[in-house]
Amino acid sequence: MSEQIFGIHGAALELRSQRMGVLASNIANAATPGYKARDIDFNAALEARMLRQRGTSTEVSGPALVYRSPTMPALDGNTVELGREQVAFAENALAYSATLSFVQGKVNTITRALKGE
Amino acid sequence: MPDRAPMTLFSLTERAMQAQMVRMNVATSNLANAGSVSSTEDGAYRPIRAVFATELDRASGLASVTSSELVRSEVAPTRRYDPAHPLADADGHVWEAPVDESAEMVEIMESARQYQNLVQALQTAKQLMLETLRSN
């Protein structure tokens, strides 16, 4: 039901929230030896979600996690680059806000229709 | 993970902040002990280092960090000839703690920076969560 109302935005909001967690994990592990930075391939993950919603694919899987390839690998095997993570986090937060306002718009529309204003 | 509660963004950041805190305390202890002397080689202070390890929560895919152990570094203390020193041994030597002050300062600065980063990320995430909650 909620998938019909919110369309792509519901799925996108959930994915953005998941990606925020993954990026926060990277930031938390900035000093852990051997930690490999991960990220969600947003386009691929959203595509998979939409295919599943339309029923063309029944494949149930988590979001497509990919390892980040570092610009300069560190000696301790850690591939977190703080600058990149910060930019990705900021971009993701902005996109989350944008998606959220689309969802809010949908809710407002339906509320107004229900109230009959 | 000691507690079986699912990892959230908040617990993740909290753990990471704790780990950075341990790291900073350890570096400060090293700095405090810089220049301390001992009459034996084994008695001299050796710098401590926090070892970080990833803590993966399979259910949510989030990875936090914990300082799994503290190790003493295997640096040999510096032997200094100072017969007038009250702690000097029979040959007139004292053993100085091998603390590299600039390395410790860099460690503290890096730790502070990463701590700041965590706080900022948590603030942004919290703000977004509040926005989502308040939307009507």
gemmi code that builds the backbone of each chain (N, CA, C; Angstrom):
import gemmi

chains = {
    "A": [
        ("MET", (0.835, -1.201, 0.000), (0.000, 0.000, 0.000), (0.872, 1.254, 0.000)),
        ("SER", (1.790, 1.310, 0.981), (2.638, 2.485, 1.066), (3.507, 2.601, -0.185)),
        ("GLU", (3.799, 1.433, -0.811), (4.609, 1.471, -2.022), (3.855, 2.138, -3.156)),
        ("GLN", (2.506, 1.924, -3.182), (1.723, 2.557, -4.238), (1.630, 4.063, -4.023)),
        ("ILE", (1.556, 4.468, -2.763), (1.395, 5.897, -2.488), (2.698, 6.653, -2.751)),
        ("PHE", (3.783, 6.133, -2.205), (5.017, 6.911, -2.258), (5.881, 6.617, -3.475)),
        ("GLY", (5.551, 5.570, -4.222), (6.303, 5.272, -5.426), (7.771, 5.051, -5.145)),
        ("ILE", (8.596, 5.704, -5.937), (10.042, 5.501, -5.826), (10.595, 6.140, -4.547)),
        ("HIS", (9.900, 7.141, -4.027), (10.467, 7.912, -2.929), (10.542, 7.130, -1.623)),
        ("GLY", (9.567, 6.261, -1.391), (9.608, 5.451, -0.171), (10.838, 4.565, -0.157)),
        ("ALA", (11.056, 3.891, -1.290), (12.224, 3.006, -1.396), (13.513, 3.814, -1.297)),
        ("ALA", (13.527, 4.978, -1.949), (14.737, 5.807, -1.951), (15.079, 6.285, -0.538)),
        ("LEU", (14.041, 6.649, 0.220), (14.273, 7.143, 1.583), (14.891, 6.047, 2.457)),
        ("GLU", (14.366, 4.829, 2.297), (14.900, 3.713, 3.083), (16.361, 3.445, 2.714)),
        ("LEU", (16.628, 3.489, 1.401), (18.001, 3.232, 0.949), (18.950, 4.322, 1.422)),
        ("ARG", (18.477, 5.563, 1.383), (19.317, 6.684, 1.841), (19.658, 6.505, 3.317)),
        ("SER", (18.660, 6.053, 4.076), (18.884, 5.843, 5.507), (19.903, 4.726, 5.734)),
        ("GLN", (19.783, 3.654, 4.938), (20.758, 2.562, 5.049), (22.147, 3.033, 4.672)),
        ("ARG", (22.213, 3.842, 3.626), (23.516, 4.316, 3.169), (24.152, 5.211, 4.227)),
        ("MET", (23.316, 5.973, 4.934), (23.834, 6.831, 6.003), (24.521, 5.975, 7.067)),
        ("GLY", (23.908, 4.823, 7.382), (24.511, 3.911, 8.351), (25.846, 3.368, 7.875)),
        ("VAL", (25.897, 2.996, 6.601), (27.142, 2.437, 6.059), (28.251, 3.487, 6.074)),
        ("LEU", (27.894, 4.725, 5.686), (28.907, 5.784, 5.667), (29.355, 6.130, 7.084)),
        ("ALA", (28.412, 6.098, 8.040), (28.781, 6.350, 9.435), (29.718, 5.255, 9.936)),
        ("SER", (29.492, 4.018, 9.476), (30.405, 2.926, 9.833), (31.811, 3.215, 9.336)),
        ("ASN", (31.893, 3.722, 8.115), (33.210, 4.056, 7.566), (33.900, 5.120, 8.407)),
        ("ILE", (33.137, 6.155, 8.771), (33.715, 7.241, 9.561), (34.160, 6.712, 10.913)),
        ("ALA", (33.357, 5.809, 11.495), (33.710, 5.255, 12.805), (34.988, 4.430, 12.722)),
        ("ASN", (35.211, 3.780, 11.591), (36.362, 2.895, 11.459), (37.539, 3.560, 10.759)),
        ("ALA", (37.611, 4.867, 10.828), (38.671, 5.592, 10.122), (40.060, 5.203, 10.625)),
        ("ALA", (40.156, 4.660, 11.837), (41.474, 4.342, 12.389), (41.648, 2.855, 12.650)),
        ("THR", (40.744, 2.023, 12.141), (40.857, 0.587, 12.397), (41.752, -0.062, 11.356)),
        ("PRO", (42.823, -0.718, 11.773), (43.703, -1.353, 10.787), (42.965, -2.450, 10.022)),
        ("GLY", (43.137, -2.467, 8.722), (42.564, -3.536, 7.907), (41.109, -3.355, 7.553)),
        ("TYR", (40.489, -2.258, 7.996), (39.071, -2.050, 7.670), (38.932, -1.597, 6.228)),
        ("LYS", (37.989, -2.217, 5.513), (37.753, -1.831, 4.121), (36.478, -0.997, 4.042)),
        ("ALA", (36.617, 0.219, 3.519), (35.464, 1.118, 3.425), (34.431, 0.550, 2.459)),
        ("ARG", (33.150, 0.650, 2.842), (32.077, 0.136, 2.000), (31.118, 1.262, 1.645)),
        ("ASP", (30.347, 1.015, 0.615), (29.344, 1.994, 0.217), (28.218, 1.241, -0.476)),
        ("ILE", (27.048, 1.868, -0.521), (25.925, 1.262, -1.238), (25.887, 1.866, -2.630)),
        ("ASP", (25.839, 0.991, -3.647), (25.654, 1.475, -5.012), (24.182, 1.861, -5.135)),
        ("PHE", (23.931, 3.164, -4.952), (22.546, 3.616, -4.798), (21.699, 3.293, -6.028)),
        ("ASN", (22.215, 3.574, -7.222), (21.435, 3.341, -8.437), (21.052, 1.882, -8.572)),
        ("ALA", (22.049, 1.000, -8.379), (21.796, -0.435, -8.530), (20.797, -0.906, -7.478)),
        ("ALA", (20.966, -0.411, -6.252), (20.092, -0.857, -5.166), (18.657, -0.398, -5.408)),
        ("LEU", (18.513, 0.848, -5.875), (17.169, 1.377, -6.127), (16.514, 0.637, -7.289)),
        ("GLU", (17.315, 0.366, -8.297), (16.823, -0.390, -9.457), (16.274, -1.743, -9.012)),
        ("ALA", (17.065, -2.420, -8.175), (16.652, -3.745, -7.696), (15.360, -3.645, -6.897)),
        ("ARG", (15.262, -2.602, -6.071), (14.053, -2.428, -5.256), (12.826, -2.190, -6.131)),
        ("MET", (12.995, -1.358, -7.164), (11.856, -1.037, -8.014), (11.420, -2.268, -8.812)),
        ("LEU", (12.394, -3.062, -9.257), (12.061, -4.286, -10.001), (11.255, -5.218, -9.110)),
        ("ARG", (11.666, -5.291, -7.837), (10.968, -6.173, -6.908), (9.556, -5.656, -6.639)),
        ("GLN", (9.423, -4.330, -6.551), (8.100, -3.754, -6.292), (7.141, -4.031, -7.437)),
        ("ARG", (7.689, -3.944, -8.656), (6.825, -4.177, -9.819), (6.543, -5.652, -10.007)),
        ("GLY", (7.251, -6.491, -9.290), (6.991, -7.921, -9.363), (7.724, -8.617, -10.482)),
        ("THR", (8.596, -7.871, -11.207), (9.345, -8.508, -12.289), (10.496, -9.344, -11.746)),
        ("SER", (10.886, -9.062, -10.506), (11.970, -9.846, -9.925), (11.553, -10.262, -8.525)),
        ("THR", (11.826, -11.492, -8.183), (11.467, -11.965, -6.850), (12.709, -12.117, -5.982)),
        ("GLU", (13.824, -11.665, -6.508), (15.097, -11.812, -5.806), (15.092, -10.952, -4.534)),
        ("VAL", (15.265, -11.606, -3.407), (15.296, -10.869, -2.139), (16.742, -10.789, -1.664)),
        ("SER", (17.260, -9.574, -1.630), (18.649, -9.426, -1.176), (18.792, -8.065, -0.524)),
        ("GLY", (19.857, -7.907, 0.211), (20.129, -6.621, 0.841), (20.609, -5.636, -0.207)),
        ("PRO", (20.892, -4.417, 0.200), (21.388, -3.436, -0.754), (22.760, -3.830, -1.290)),
        ("ALA", (23.037, -3.413, -2.523), (24.277, -3.801, -3.177), (25.456, -3.069, -2.532)),
        ("LEU", (26.148, -3.762, -1.632), (27.306, -3.149, -0.966), (28.542, -3.326, -1.835)),
        ("VAL", (29.270, -2.244, -2.013), (30.517, -2.343, -2.787), (31.663, -1.807, -1.939)),
        ("TYR", (32.838, -2.346, -2.182), (34.018, -1.841, -1.489), (34.559, -0.636, -2.239)),
        ("ARG", (35.041, 0.300, -1.501), (35.581, 1.506, -2.108), (37.033, 1.261, -2.494)),
        ("SER", (37.429, 1.752, -3.687), (38.842, 1.601, -4.042), (39.566, 2.884, -3.649)),
        ("PRO", (40.581, 2.768, -2.809), (41.232, 3.963, -2.266), (42.115, 4.670, -3.290)),
        ("THR", (42.211, 5.981, -3.158), (43.116, 6.747, -4.023), (44.556, 6.372, -3.703)),
        ("MET", (44.843, 6.316, -2.399), (46.181, 5.886, -1.975), (46.011, 4.887, -0.843)),
        ("PRO", (46.350, 3.636, -1.053), (46.163, 2.646, 0.011), (47.085, 2.929, 1.204)),
        ("ALA", (46.547, 2.771, 2.401), (47.360, 3.003, 3.594), (48.137, 1.743, 3.946)),
        ("LEU", (49.199, 1.907, 4.698), (50.070, 0.782, 5.052), (49.348, -0.240, 5.925)),
        ("ASP", (48.412, 0.243, 6.766), (47.750, -0.687, 7.688), (46.539, -1.368, 7.063)),
        ("GLY", (46.334, -1.175, 5.756), (45.241, -1.873, 5.084), (43.894, -1.209, 5.230)),
        ("ASN", (43.851, -0.033, 5.846), (42.601, 0.697, 6.000), (42.339, 1.512, 4.733)),
        ("THR", (41.116, 1.433, 4.200), (40.842, 2.158, 2.954), (39.870, 3.319, 3.152)),
        ("VAL", (39.733, 3.784, 4.395), (38.847, 4.926, 4.644), (39.601, 6.223, 4.359)),
        ("GLU", (38.995, 7.058, 3.511), (39.567, 8.389, 3.288), (38.546, 9.394, 3.805)),
        ("LEU", (38.911, 10.065, 4.889), (37.931, 10.878, 5.616), (37.253, 11.919, 4.736)),
        ("GLY", (38.026, 12.577, 3.882), (37.457, 13.597, 3.013), (36.343, 13.045, 2.156)),
        ("ARG", (36.617, 11.898, 1.551), (35.620, 11.277, 0.674), (34.375, 10.882, 1.452)),
        ("GLU", (34.599, 10.330, 2.632), (33.458, 9.893, 3.435), (32.604, 11.096, 3.844)),
        ("GLN", (33.282, 12.188, 4.191), (32.538, 13.380, 4.599), (31.685, 13.903, 3.459)),
        ("VAL", (32.279, 13.956, 2.269), (31.526, 14.458, 1.111), (30.354, 13.537, 0.816)),
        ("ALA", (30.617, 12.228, 0.838), (29.551, 11.262, 0.555), (28.441, 11.378, 1.597)),
        ("PHE", (28.840, 11.567, 2.840), (27.847, 11.683, 3.918), (26.984, 12.926, 3.717)),
        ("ALA", (27.639, 14.050, 3.400), (26.906, 15.303, 3.189), (25.950, 15.177, 2.013)),
        ("GLU", (26.441, 14.583, 0.918), (25.616, 14.421, -0.278), (24.413, 13.553, 0.041)),
        ("ASN", (24.678, 12.485, 0.794), (23.608, 11.563, 1.143), (22.571, 12.239, 2.044)),
        ("ALA", (23.048, 13.058, 2.975), (22.125, 13.747, 3.876), (21.227, 14.701, 3.092)),
        ("LEU", (21.819, 15.376, 2.116), (21.052, 16.306, 1.291), (20.000, 15.564, 0.483)),
        ("ALA", (20.413, 14.437, -0.123), (19.487, 13.645, -0.926), (18.377, 13.085, -0.049)),
        ("TYR", (18.715, 12.736, 1.191), (17.704, 12.244, 2.127), (16.665, 13.334, 2.370)),
        ("SER", (17.145, 14.550, 2.599), (16.243, 15.685, 2.827), (15.321, 15.888, 1.639)),
        ("ALA", (15.913, 15.815, 0.433), (15.126, 16.024, -0.778), (14.045, 14.960, -0.893)),
        ("THR", (14.446, 13.699, -0.714), (13.478, 12.605, -0.801), (12.395, 12.763, 0.242)),
        ("LEU", (12.818, 13.182, 1.434), (11.856, 13.358, 2.525), (10.813, 14.403, 2.160)),
        ("SER", (11.240, 15.489, 1.489), (10.257, 16.519, 1.153), (9.283, 16.006, 0.089)),
        ("PHE", (9.749, 15.110, -0.796), (8.812, 14.502, -1.761), (7.768, 13.665, -1.025)),
        ("VAL", (8.239, 12.879, -0.072), (7.319, 12.036, 0.699), (6.327, 12.910, 1.455)),
        ("GLN", (6.832, 13.999, 2.051), (5.966, 14.921, 2.780), (4.902, 15.506, 1.858)),
        ("GLY", (5.329, 15.858, 0.634), (4.395, 16.401, -0.350), (3.257, 15.432, -0.623)),
        ("LYS", (3.623, 14.155, -0.792), (2.612, 13.114, -1.053), (1.634, 13.028, 0.117)),
        ("VAL", (2.187, 13.033, 1.333), (1.336, 12.916, 2.522), (0.392, 14.106, 2.594)),
        ("ASN", (0.927, 15.297, 2.324), (0.092, 16.511, 2.360), (-1.035, 16.423, 1.350)),
        ("THR", (-0.708, 15.956, 0.137), (-1.724, 15.842, -0.901), (-2.860, 14.943, -0.431)),
        ("ILE", (-2.478, 13.787, 0.105), (-3.508, 12.826, 0.521), (-4.314, 13.372, 1.690)),
        ("THR", (-3.614, 14.044, 2.623), (-4.346, 14.605, 3.767), (-5.378, 15.619, 3.302)),
        ("ARG", (-4.958, 16.434, 2.331), (-5.906, 17.454, 1.840), (-7.083, 16.811, 1.129)),
        ("ALA", (-6.803, 15.752, 0.379), (-7.881, 15.048, -0.319), (-8.848, 14.442, 0.691)),
        ("LEU", (-8.306, 13.902, 1.801), (-9.152, 13.276, 2.821), (-10.020, 14.319, 3.520)),
        ("LYS", (-9.429, 15.476, 3.786), (-10.164, 16.517, 4.494), (-11.195, 17.184, 3.598)),
        ("GLY", (-10.977, 17.063, 2.294), (-11.907, 17.664, 1.347), (-11.851, 19.172, 1.318)),
        ("GLU", (-10.682, 19.719, 1.486), (-10.560, 21.184, 1.474), (-10.584, 21.701, 0.048)),
    ],
    "B": [
        ("MET", (29.697, -8.936, 19.987), (29.056, -7.822, 20.694), (28.565, -8.287, 22.055)),
        ("PRO", (28.869, -7.531, 23.100), (28.447, -7.961, 24.425), (26.925, -7.968, 24.597)),
        ("ASP", (26.271, -6.873, 24.214), (24.810, -6.864, 24.340), (24.207, -7.225, 22.995)),
        ("ARG", (23.080, -7.909, 23.076), (22.513, -8.462, 21.851), (21.550, -7.504, 21.169)),
        ("ALA", (21.431, -6.293, 21.673), (20.535, -5.334, 21.046), (21.065, -4.993, 19.653)),
        ("PRO", (20.167, -4.803, 18.676), (20.644, -4.474, 17.337), (21.372, -3.135, 17.323)),
        ("MET", (22.378, -3.073, 16.482), (23.189, -1.854, 16.425), (22.417, -0.760, 15.693)),
        ("THR", (22.371, 0.400, 16.294), (21.764, 1.541, 15.631), (22.866, 2.542, 15.331)),
        ("LEU", (22.467, 3.592, 14.624), (23.436, 4.630, 14.314), (23.992, 5.255, 15.588)),
        ("PHE", (23.127, 5.300, 16.619), (23.541, 5.933, 17.872), (24.539, 5.061, 18.626)),
        ("SER", (24.228, 3.765, 18.740), (25.159, 2.899, 19.473), (26.475, 2.776, 18.719)),
        ("LEU", (26.382, 2.788, 17.383), (27.600, 2.730, 16.562), (28.518, 3.909, 16.879)),
        ("THR", (27.928, 5.110, 16.834), (28.738, 6.299, 17.086), (29.252, 6.325, 18.515)),
        ("GLU", (28.397, 5.888, 19.443), (28.788, 5.893, 20.850), (30.022, 5.024, 21.066)),
        ("ARG", (29.987, 3.817, 20.481), (31.117, 2.901, 20.636), (32.388, 3.481, 20.020)),
        ("ALA", (32.205, 4.055, 18.834), (33.373, 4.621, 18.159), (33.952, 5.780, 18.966)),
        ("MET", (33.064, 6.563, 19.593), (33.546, 7.686, 20.406), (34.277, 7.170, 21.629)),
        ("GLN", (33.759, 6.091, 22.215), (34.440, 5.495, 23.360), (35.843, 5.026, 22.969)),
        ("ALA", (35.916, 4.389, 21.785), (37.214, 3.879, 21.331), (38.205, 5.026, 21.142)),
        ("GLN", (37.724, 6.127, 20.544), (38.607, 7.280, 20.343), (39.033, 7.876, 21.682)),
        ("MET", (38.105, 7.817, 22.641), (38.386, 8.321, 23.987), (39.523, 7.520, 24.623)),
        ("VAL", (39.426, 6.187, 24.515), (40.478, 5.311, 25.058), (41.814, 5.665, 24.415)),
        ("ARG", (41.783, 5.841, 23.086), (43.003, 6.144, 22.350), (43.619, 7.452, 22.841)),
        ("MET", (42.733, 8.436, 23.082), (43.243, 9.735, 23.512), (43.806, 9.652, 24.931)),
        ("ASN", (43.106, 8.919, 25.807), (43.583, 8.755, 27.181), (44.935, 8.061, 27.215)),
        ("VAL", (45.083, 7.052, 26.374), (46.332, 6.299, 26.318), (47.483, 7.211, 25.884)),
        ("ALA", (47.230, 8.020, 24.860), (48.269, 8.935, 24.374), (48.616, 9.964, 25.455)),
        ("THR", (47.593, 10.403, 26.189), (47.849, 11.373, 27.266), (48.665, 10.741, 28.385)),
        ("SER", (48.359, 9.488, 28.721), (49.155, 8.787, 29.729), (50.610, 8.707, 29.303)),
        ("ASN", (50.821, 8.408, 28.034), (52.192, 8.323, 27.529), (52.904, 9.659, 27.693)),
        ("LEU", (52.178, 10.733, 27.326), (52.763, 12.071, 27.429), (53.103, 12.389, 28.882)),
        ("ALA", (52.181, 11.991, 29.787), (52.396, 12.283, 31.199), (53.633, 11.565, 31.718)),
        ("ASN", (53.915, 10.391, 31.163), (55.045, 9.616, 31.638), (56.335, 9.899, 30.867)),
        ("ALA", (56.271, 10.833, 29.934), (57.488, 11.179, 29.198), (58.497, 11.768, 30.179)),
        ("GLY", (59.709, 11.302, 30.096), (60.736, 11.843, 30.967), (60.824, 11.165, 32.318)),
        ("SER", (59.932, 10.204, 32.591), (60.047, 9.493, 33.861), (61.225, 8.514, 33.780)),
        ("VAL", (61.928, 8.354, 34.913), (63.116, 7.511, 34.904), (62.951, 6.352, 35.876)),
        ("SER", (63.757, 5.328, 35.651), (63.734, 4.159, 36.521), (65.163, 3.672, 36.705)),
        ("SER", (65.387, 2.911, 37.798), (66.753, 2.434, 38.034), (67.045, 1.135, 37.291)),
        ("THR", (65.993, 0.453, 36.772), (66.237, -0.773, 36.004), (65.644, -0.619, 34.613)),
        ("GLU", (66.138, -1.459, 33.708), (65.626, -1.400, 32.341), (64.172, -1.866, 32.285)),
        ("ASP", (63.857, -2.928, 33.059), (62.494, -3.456, 33.034), (61.508, -2.523, 33.733)),
        ("GLY", (62.011, -1.725, 34.669), (61.119, -0.861, 35.430), (60.716, 0.392, 34.684)),
        ("ALA", (61.384, 0.689, 33.567), (61.082, 1.922, 32.846), (59.719, 1.839, 32.184)),
        ("TYR", (59.061, 2.984, 32.094), (57.728, 3.054, 31.468), (57.850, 2.827, 29.973)),
        ("ARG", (56.956, 2.000, 29.454), (56.922, 1.822, 27.999), (55.587, 2.342, 27.481)),
        ("PRO", (55.600, 3.078, 26.361), (54.353, 3.675, 25.864), (53.281, 2.617, 25.567)),
        ("ILE", (52.035, 2.970, 25.814), (50.902, 2.072, 25.544), (50.228, 2.520, 24.246)),
        ("ARG", (49.658, 1.562, 23.556), (48.886, 1.863, 22.347), (47.568, 1.109, 22.415)),
        ("ALA", (46.498, 1.798, 21.973), (45.200, 1.125, 21.884), (45.108, 0.429, 20.533)),
        ("VAL", (44.573, -0.787, 20.522), (44.390, -1.513, 19.270), (42.910, -1.493, 18.931)),
        ("PHE", (42.593, -1.008, 17.739), (41.193, -0.929, 17.316), (40.814, -2.173, 16.534)),
        ("ALA", (39.577, -2.592, 16.704), (39.066, -3.718, 15.923), (37.643, -3.412, 15.489)),
        ("THR", (37.283, -3.875, 14.307), (35.936, -3.646, 13.786), (34.942, -4.559, 14.483)),
        ("GLU", (33.742, -4.037, 14.684), (32.674, -4.785, 15.320), (31.515, -4.778, 14.346)),
        ("LEU", (31.304, -5.890, 13.654), (30.288, -5.907, 12.599), (28.979, -6.477, 13.129)),
        ("ASP", (27.901, -5.759, 12.865), (26.582, -6.261, 13.203), (25.968, -6.799, 11.918)),
        ("ARG", (25.884, -8.125, 11.834), (25.466, -8.731, 10.571), (24.035, -8.375, 10.211)),
        ("ALA", (23.175, -8.240, 11.229), (21.759, -8.005, 10.946), (21.551, -6.690, 10.220)),
        ("SER", (22.242, -5.640, 10.645), (22.010, -4.333, 10.037), (23.103, -3.939, 9.054)),
        ("GLY", (24.206, -4.665, 9.037), (25.296, -4.327, 8.131), (26.143, -3.178, 8.621)),
        ("LEU", (25.843, -2.673, 9.826), (26.632, -1.564, 10.370), (27.904, -2.108, 11.010)),
        ("ALA", (28.961, -1.345, 10.929), (30.225, -1.760, 11.523), (30.697, -0.679, 12.481)),
        ("SER", (30.853, -1.045, 13.740), (31.375, -0.103, 14.711), (32.818, -0.474, 15.038)),
        ("VAL", (33.373, 0.232, 15.979), (34.773, -0.019, 16.302), (34.896, -0.122, 17.816)),
        ("THR", (35.831, -0.936, 18.261), (36.066, -1.075, 19.685), (37.573, -1.164, 19.910)),
        ("SER", (38.016, -0.655, 21.038), (39.445, -0.814, 21.326), (39.606, -2.153, 22.033)),
        ("SER", (40.025, -3.147, 21.265), (39.986, -4.518, 21.756), (41.043, -4.777, 22.817)),
        ("GLU", (42.174, -4.145, 22.712), (43.215, -4.373, 23.722), (44.178, -3.193, 23.765)),
        ("LEU", (44.964, -3.176, 24.826), (46.021, -2.177, 24.951), (47.349, -2.918, 24.936)),
        ("VAL", (48.273, -2.476, 24.128), (49.580, -3.141, 24.085), (50.667, -2.144, 24.477)),
        ("ARG", (51.707, -2.708, 25.104), (52.885, -1.885, 25.402), (53.823, -2.015, 24.214)),
        ("SER", (54.336, -0.894, 23.739), (55.223, -1.004, 22.581), (56.602, -1.499, 23.025)),
        ("GLU", (57.247, -2.178, 22.099), (58.505, -2.861, 22.403), (59.705, -1.954, 22.136)),
        ("VAL", (59.646, -0.761, 22.659), (60.767, 0.154, 22.448), (61.707, 0.044, 23.652)),
        ("ALA", (62.972, 0.001, 23.375), (63.934, -0.090, 24.472), (64.062, 1.263, 25.148)),
        ("PRO", (64.057, 1.312, 26.482), (64.222, 2.584, 27.182), (65.623, 3.168, 26.944)),
        ("THR", (65.697, 4.449, 27.032), (66.988, 5.105, 26.797), (67.833, 5.055, 28.068)),
        ("ARG", (69.096, 4.655, 27.904), (69.976, 4.604, 29.064), (70.766, 5.907, 29.123)),
        ("ARG", (70.740, 6.529, 30.288), (71.431, 7.812, 30.412), (72.393, 7.727, 31.587)),
        ("TYR", (73.589, 8.254, 31.387), (74.587, 8.241, 32.463), (74.366, 9.453, 33.352)),
        ("ASP", (73.997, 9.217, 34.576), (73.700, 10.306, 35.515), (73.957, 9.812, 36.935)),
        ("PRO", (75.214, 9.740, 37.329), (75.539, 9.149, 38.632), (74.962, 9.934, 39.809)),
        ("ALA", (74.674, 11.212, 39.604), (74.167, 12.013, 40.718), (72.687, 11.751, 40.965)),
        ("HIS", (72.033, 11.084, 40.023), (70.588, 10.845, 40.151), (70.308, 9.865, 41.287)),
        ("PRO", (69.306, 10.150, 42.123), (69.024, 9.231, 43.242), (68.615, 7.830, 42.785)),
        ("LEU", (68.078, 7.710, 41.552), (67.644, 6.388, 41.077), (68.733, 5.660, 40.287)),
        ("ALA", (69.910, 6.241, 40.194), (70.961, 5.644, 39.370), (71.383, 4.287, 39.922)),
        ("ASP", (71.679, 3.332, 38.994), (72.096, 2.002, 39.442), (73.596, 2.017, 39.760)),
        ("ALA", (74.178, 0.835, 39.997), (75.561, 0.730, 40.457), (76.537, 1.375, 39.476)),
        ("ASP", (76.208, 1.289, 38.156), (77.110, 1.874, 37.159), (76.842, 3.356, 36.929)),
        ("GLY", (75.842, 3.901, 37.618), (75.535, 5.314, 37.452), (74.591, 5.605, 36.303)),
        ("HIS", (73.805, 4.597, 35.890), (72.874, 4.788, 34.769), (71.427, 4.888, 35.261)),
        ("VAL", (70.622, 5.692, 34.578), (69.172, 5.668, 34.782), (68.526, 5.316, 33.441)),
        ("TRP", (67.315, 4.768, 33.522), (66.602, 4.356, 32.298), (65.416, 5.278, 32.098)),
        ("GLU", (65.393, 5.919, 30.940), (64.340, 6.893, 30.659), (63.225, 6.266, 29.828)),
        ("ALA", (61.993, 6.690, 30.084), (60.855, 6.174, 29.305), (60.997, 6.604, 27.844)),
        ("PRO", (60.886, 5.668, 26.888), (61.067, 6.015, 25.469), (59.801, 6.589, 24.861)),
        ("VAL", (59.351, 7.734, 25.335), (58.124, 8.345, 24.804), (58.496, 9.396, 23.766)),
        ("ASP", (57.887, 9.265, 22.578), (58.101, 10.243, 21.512), (56.983, 11.282, 21.617)),
        ("GLU", (57.327, 12.450, 22.167), (56.289, 13.443, 22.453), (55.549, 13.891, 21.207)),
        ("SER", (56.271, 14.129, 20.119), (55.573, 14.629, 18.921), (54.644, 13.563, 18.355)),
        ("ALA", (55.070, 12.297, 18.411), (54.202, 11.223, 17.920), (52.918, 11.168, 18.746)),
        ("GLU", (53.059, 11.357, 20.052), (51.875, 11.320, 20.911), (50.959, 12.494, 20.621)),
        ("MET", (51.557, 13.670, 20.385), (50.750, 14.846, 20.063), (49.971, 14.630, 18.771)),
        ("VAL", (50.646, 14.047, 17.769), (49.972, 13.770, 16.497), (48.828, 12.789, 16.722)),
        ("GLU", (49.081, 11.791, 17.558), (48.052, 10.792, 17.882), (46.823, 11.464, 18.498)),
        ("ILE", (47.071, 12.385, 19.427), (45.960, 13.077, 20.088), (45.190, 13.937, 19.089)),
        ("MET", (45.947, 14.630, 18.222), (45.290, 15.492, 17.239), (44.430, 14.677, 16.280)),
        ("GLU", (44.973, 13.559, 15.814), (44.230, 12.724, 14.874), (42.975, 12.170, 15.546)),
        ("SER", (43.149, 11.758, 16.776), (42.016, 11.212, 17.521), (40.934, 12.268, 17.717)),
        ("ALA", (41.355, 13.482, 18.062), (40.394, 14.570, 18.271), (39.633, 14.872, 16.993)),
        ("ARG", (40.349, 14.830, 15.895), (39.745, 15.115, 14.595), (38.695, 14.059, 14.245)),
        ("GLN", (39.022, 12.798, 14.491), (38.079, 11.736, 14.164), (36.888, 11.753, 15.114)),
        ("TYR", (37.134, 12.146, 16.339), (36.052, 12.282, 17.313), (35.069, 13.357, 16.846)),
        ("GLN", (35.641, 14.472, 16.426), (34.842, 15.593, 15.908), (33.977, 15.153, 14.732)),
        ("ASN", (34.622, 14.376, 13.855), (33.954, 13.871, 12.675), (32.742, 13.030, 13.047)),
        ("LEU", (32.910, 12.190, 14.059), (31.827, 11.324, 14.526), (30.674, 12.159, 15.067)),
        ("VAL", (31.021, 13.170, 15.868), (29.982, 14.021, 16.452), (29.186, 14.706, 15.350)),
        ("GLN", (29.908, 15.199, 14.344), (29.257, 15.890, 13.234), (28.310, 14.953, 12.489)),
        ("ALA", (28.801, 13.738, 12.209), (27.977, 12.769, 11.481), (26.727, 12.437, 12.286)),
        ("LEU", (26.906, 12.265, 13.587), (25.763, 11.919, 14.440), (24.756, 13.059, 14.461)),
        ("GLN", (25.260, 14.285, 14.510), (24.371, 15.441, 14.543), (23.515, 15.504, 13.292)),
        ("THR", (24.184, 15.304, 12.133), (23.448, 15.331, 10.868), (22.390, 14.236, 10.843)),
        ("ALA", (22.796, 13.037, 11.233), (21.871, 11.901, 11.202), (20.686, 12.150, 12.134)),
        ("LYS", (20.978, 12.685, 13.299), (19.925, 12.952, 14.284), (18.946, 13.996, 13.748)),
        ("GLN", (19.503, 15.025, 13.112), (18.682, 16.083, 12.532), (17.716, 15.506, 11.505)),
        ("LEU", (18.243, 14.629, 10.640), (17.404, 14.034, 9.599), (16.317, 13.164, 10.217)),
        ("MET", (16.690, 12.415, 11.258), (15.701, 11.556, 11.915), (14.586, 12.398, 12.523)),
        ("LEU", (14.959, 13.509, 13.152), (13.950, 14.393, 13.759), (13.030, 14.960, 12.683)),
        ("GLU", (13.628, 15.363, 11.559), (12.822, 15.900, 10.457), (11.815, 14.872, 9.998)),
        ("THR", (12.278, 13.620, 9.885), (11.385, 12.556, 9.423), (10.263, 12.325, 10.420)),
        ("LEU", (10.590, 12.393, 11.713), (9.586, 12.172, 12.742), (8.543, 13.281, 12.732)),
        ("ARG", (9.010, 14.507, 12.550), (8.108, 15.662, 12.688), (7.257, 15.907, 11.458)),
        ("SER", (7.643, 15.270, 10.330), (6.911, 15.554, 9.094), (5.468, 15.072, 9.223)),
        ("ASN", (4.546, 15.948, 8.893), (3.144, 15.510, 8.932), (2.366, 16.153, 7.788)),
    ],
}
model = gemmi.Model(1)
for chain_id, residues in chains.items():
    chain = gemmi.Chain(chain_id)
    for i, (resn, *xyz) in enumerate(residues, 1):
        res = gemmi.Residue()
        res.name, res.seqid = resn, gemmi.SeqId(i, " ")
        for name, pos in zip(("N", "CA", "C"), xyz):
            atom = gemmi.Atom()
            atom.name, atom.element = name, gemmi.Element(name[0])
            atom.pos, atom.b_iso = gemmi.Position(*pos), 0.0
            res.add_atom(atom)
        chain.add_residue(res)
    model.add_chain(chain)
structure = gemmi.Structure()
structure.add_model(model)
structure.setup_entities()
